[in-house]
Every structure is written in C-alpha cells, then in structure tokens.
Amino acid sequence: MEVKIGIQNIGREIVLESTQDADAVAKVVGEAIAKGTELRLTDEKGRQVIVPSGVIGYVEIGAEEVRRVGFGAL
C-alpha cells in the first residue's frame, strides 16, 4: 500500500510502499504523533523511513490494492 508523508515547509512528500495494512500504518502514525516520538515505517524492500513527528504535515494512506492476474477487461 502506498503511504505519502507531507513534511512541514518542504515542497516534496515522502512516498513509500508498505507491506502493512492501513490500520497498522494508521496506528503507528497516531502513536508517534500522540507521544511526540519519531515516526518509523518500513517499506516493502526493508528500508526504514524515520520522520520526527513534530514536522509531519499530513500522512495519506492509500487504499489496499488487490493484484489481478490475467488479461481480463473490466
């Protein structure tokens, strides 16, 4: 699932693909903001993204996509 993190006073956002579901990502983000600690997320390749919670402008959590197999047209 795609996660976008907007940073205050920065024009570009951080975009990563996470293997966690939307609820798990939302929980991690909420805890980091509530406690004032850093936000730590791991992308699908195992890389960690660490953002201080005090500079987070927004976090956009994309919908989970079901990967389709085949050439069917919808």
N, C-alpha and C positions, 0 to 999 in steps of 0.2 A: 504494500500500500504506500502511496505517495504522501509524504509529510513535508509541508513547507513551513519554515520558521522565519518570520519577519523580525529584523533587529532594528531597534530604535536608531534613528539618524543614519541609517545605512540604506542605500538605494536598492541593493540586491538582497534577495532572500536566500536562505539555505534550503536546498531541496534534497531529500534523500528517500530512498525506497526502503521501507522497513518490513521485516517479516512478522512483526507483532500485529495483532488486530487493533481495530480502532479504539476499543475500550481500554486496552492495555496502554496504548500511547496516551490517551486522554488522562488516565490515572497517573502516569509518570509525570506528565506536564503539570497537572493540578497539584501534585505533591511538591514538585520543585518550586512552583510559584508560591504556594501556601507557606512552605518552610523557608523560602528565601535562599535556597541552595541552587547549585548548578543543575541544568537540565542535561541529562546524559541519555542519548539514544544511539542504538547500534543499527547500521544499515545492513542490507542483505548480503554484503560482501565481508561483514565482520568489522568494518571500520566504525570507530566511535566518534560521535559529534557531541561536543561539550559546549554549552552556552550558559553564561551566567544568567540566572533568572531575572535579575534586575534590568536587563537590557532587552528582554523579549517584548516585541510589539504585538505579535499575534502568532498563533500556531494553527495552520489549516491541515486538517486530517482528511485525506481523500477517501472516497468510498472503496470498499474492497472489490476488486475485480475478479470475476471468475474467468479463468483462462479457457478459451474454447479450442477445440481440436477439430480440424477438418476444414472444408471449404463451403460449408452451408451458408446460404444467404438468408438474412432475416429482413 
